[in-house]
Structures are given as structure tokens and as C-alpha cells.
Amino acid sequence: MSALPVAPFVDLSSFLSHLERTGRLHRVSKLVDKDWEIACLARWAMESTPEKDSYALLFENVKNQSVPVAVNLFSTPEMYGAALGVHSDELLMAWAKALDRPYKPVEVANGPVFDVIGTDSQLSLLKLPAPIWTPGRDGGPYLSAASVITKDPDTGIQNMGIYRMQIHDQNHVGLSFGSKLQHGAIHYSKYSKRQLPMPVAAVIGAPPVISFAAAAKTAYGVDEMEIAGGLAGSALQVVRGKTVDLAIPAQAECVIEGFVRCDALRMEGPFGEVLGYLNQSSPAPVVDVTAIYHRAAPIHHGYVQQMPPSDGHLVMEMGFLGPLWFYLTRKLGLKGVRNLAIARGSASLAILVAQIEKAHVSESARIGRALAKFNLGQKFIYLVDEDIDIRDQETLNWALSSRVDPERDIEFIKDFPTFQYDPSTLARAAKDGRELGAPPYPSSVAIVNATVKCAVPEISLPGRSVMFKALENWGETGLPPITPRKRLDRLLHTHSDPVPASDQNFDSHQG
Ligand SMILES: Cc1cc2nc3c(=O)[nH]c(=O)nc-3n(C[C@H](O)[C@H](O)[C@H](O)COP(=O)(O)O)c2cc1C
């Protein structure tokens, strides 16, 4: 992505304009069916485009609908960083800054989200162009990018979380909590104990900072709207809901308000879970919708779910890594971790990669165990050296291939719970002769220490000075222009230069 924007974007449409200006958005004007075609076309585009060329899609002409659908907006670190106005290498720092310096939102009387207000007879969820994300398999159309706002009835503190919502009919939408520990689910259980309906507002087409903060794994009782302000670097504007007493982003594209009754569950699903397999349908809470309002010309945002790597995976990944990084470096003072990533394709969670600082490599085992304590669905924790580009799968595989003695360097933590639904949890349950119940499921973690543990030969790449000298003269070769990959840059910069070519005495070898 070319020039960075000067500041984070306060709404979704200005971010889309930025993507378009920088060649990262393609409009699809062909008439498309939201019930199968959007998911299929987007999946082909995502699967067939190298990550560096990834782009967002805006389906402008959706059959029987008047609202366009935007997908694949934040699928690469470059696009995610662009939404925050930072470089793709600075995402963890941007998160640490936001958590260090949150901003309380400012309440205003009106906002673009109130351009068109529908209550009672005008209400219909069916006017929202919610796609079926796994056509032929999902239980129905889903709002896959809803930032769901609820509040604790004891403290009044709000929470935001991205929870999928199945459209049941024109004024009922499901709410799916992945576990009873999700903060929205804790609120729901508090209202249920009081036999009170829980007020809810679901933001569709949220400003990017809202979407990012809603996916954050923060401590219970932290209002993610303030974290969103931290990511934006200033307080966000909020308006009071029309039928629920909740603060709602004034710049949102569309909001659905309603109440969740504690005695009214409906079957929800099937739907593709984060690891790329379909879960069975099960009873889930339902929102009785009381208002829908939106901008004059709203954009519907959805995440293409769910086979990894998928559209929402980086948002989920950063929602986990950002707070983890903040906690490790600013609160726990854990020394030795230089960078963190989730391996692409591991569904935002299963493979955590930690880059260990050279001076702390001898403490890798301890660092690995400390990381394992933040159990958010990891199955593998890879510990790698500073010369590895931790977002590059080829280099990770190289480190695993050349620096790991499996028997010595892999430590297993047994009986480690996970909340993720995947075939390995099913297989474990089947082996134990039981049905898989509700999460957490029994699982385990492997800490793989892929750091170099003794003096080893130099790597087999030309020295960095000759490599960069060759690059300087690239234009003279007549070859197509290149953008050097970060993996090579990192390897060349970390490894010492051998004797410069000009100082070597080749004559002695020439007989
Ligand atoms: C695209 C996307 C879809 C998600 N879908 C769900 C979901 O359906 N249910 C759920 O419990 N969490 C889901 N999550 C994860 C939660 O948003 C995440 O765990 C967040 O921290 C929840 O907020 P909370 O900690 O305030 O409960 C999703 C995240 C993303 C990025």
C-alpha cells in the first residue's frame, strides 16, 4: 500500500475511499445474489490473490437489495495498518499505545447513523443485505461483522464484542457467544438471573477502530469503546440509542437495537467455526429487534467466513495479540519477546509465533511457558530467533526444519482446555467415548523451541553488502522491477557479512 493516511479513519466509507485511491478496492457492478454469489466470488478473489496484492471488494448491485456489501477490508497487515494510519510493522505498538491511553467517548445529540430511523412497522432485518457465507451449509444469512454493544447491569459499564448474528426473520436475529466467558455472555447471564431482557445494539459497518476494539481480548469491565478511542488517538462521538440506553458510535453505517429475553432461545447454525469446520446447530439467545437506523446511503460490512485464512482472521488475531503484547511488555515486564504473530492459516489463534531477543534466547523455555498461560486457543507456540520474519511461512518452516530436535525441543503441556471446535477435540471426545459438550474442551499445547542453541555455521546466502550492491544495479539488468521480501531483508540484516568479495584472493584458486 502506498502513502499512509495522516490519521485513523472515523468512519467506514472514508476508509473505503482511501482503499480505492490506493488501488486496494475493486467495485463489482455485476448483479450478484447475496445468498451464494458474494461468498463464492469473494472466496475466489481472496484465494487467488497473493497477500501483498490483496484488495477489498464492494458489491454494488445486490439482487433485491439497495445497500452495497463490502468485504475483505482488513485482511492484511498493510490494510489493517492503513485503517489506523500506521505502518504494517507497527500494529503491536499501535495497540500498546491505545491500551496505555484510552479515550472516553463524547456523547453528541445527533450523528449520521440517525439519517434514516426505522421503528415498528418499518422494521425489517430482511432489508439488510446479509449474505449466506457458506452457501449450502450455513443455517441462513448472517451478520458476520456486528460489533455488539451490551452493558453490565451492576456497573453500567458497556462492552463490545464481535458475535455472529443469524437473521431468523424480519425482526429476530440470533446472538452467538462462543463461550459463556465472552463478556457479552456474562452480561446476558446477569440479566437472565434478574429475569430481565438485556438491551443490545449491534453496529454493522462500524468505523474500523470500533471493529478492531470489539475483537479485543481485554479484562472484564473494560469498555472497548474507550480502547477504540485509543486506537483513533482521540475520543469517538457516540449517540444515545433510540430504544435502548446504550452509547452507540455516531459515525456507524447501520445499527440494530433490541432486547434479548432470557427465556427465548432459538436454534442457531450450522455455521463455519473459526478453525474452518461447520458446527452443529444449537439453541442460542435471540434479539427482539426494536429499532434499525442507518446513514442515508449505508454500506453493509461483512467478514467472509470462515475457512482460514479468512477475511476476519487478522482482526481477531490483532484483538488477541495487541492486548497480549501490551500486557507482556507494559504490565508483566516480561523481557525477551521482540515480536508476536499468529501463523497465517492457523485461524487467528492455533499457532502463536514469538520472536525471542538474541540476549534472551537461553530463557526461551521459560518465556514459552509464560506465553502458554494466556490460553486463547493456542495449540502450538513457536519460539524463533531474531533473523526470522515471523509472518513468513517459508522462513518459519526453515526454522522448524533446521533448528528443532523434536524430542529435545518440543515441550507438551497436557490437559490444556480450549474453546475451539475442531476435529481434534471431537476425536479426543470420541476416544474417551463421550459426546462433545459445551466448551471448554480438553486439549493440549506444544511449545516448540526453534531457536538456535549452539554455535552453528553461517547461513548460505551471499553476504549482505554484495546482495545490496547487486540490488543497486537492478535497473541496469533490464529485469522487471522487484520489491525485496521482508524475509530476505531480515536474514541479510541479521547475519554478519563474510569477507567482502573484493578482499578475497581468487587468484590462489585459479591454478
Ligand atoms: C470476524 C470475527 C467473528 C467472530 N465471531 C464470534 C462469534 O460468533 N462468537 C464469539 O463469541 N466470538 C466471536 N469472535 C471473537 C470475539 O469477537 C472476541 O473473542 C472478543 O474478544 C469478544 O469480546 P469480549 O471479550 O468483550 O467478549 C469473532 C471475532 C471476529 C474478528
The ligand as an ORCA input file, in Angstrom:
! r2SCAN-3c Opt
* xyz 0 1
  C     -14.819    -11.899     12.335
  C     -14.990    -12.297     13.765
  C     -16.049    -13.114     14.122
  C     -16.227    -13.502     15.449
  N     -17.303    -14.269     15.781
  C     -17.537    -14.582     17.072
  C     -18.720    -15.261     17.465
  O     -19.566    -15.581     16.643
  N     -18.891    -15.544     18.772
  C     -17.965    -15.201     19.708
  O     -18.173    -15.469     20.881
  N     -16.820    -14.568     19.374
  C     -16.593    -14.225     18.078
  N     -15.469    -13.534     17.724
  C     -14.436    -13.287     18.739
  C     -14.821    -12.178     19.677
  O     -15.187    -11.010     18.990
  C     -13.660    -11.876     20.607
  O     -13.450    -13.029     21.404
  C     -13.882    -10.685     21.502
  O     -12.796    -10.560     22.385
  C     -15.160    -10.811     22.279
  O     -15.340     -9.678     23.070
  P     -15.425     -9.807     24.663
  O     -14.057    -10.283     25.113
  O     -15.731     -8.421     25.094
  O     -16.490    -10.794     24.946
  C     -15.300    -13.093     16.424
  C     -14.237    -12.257     16.062
  C     -14.088    -11.847     14.754
  C     -12.957    -10.926     14.393
*
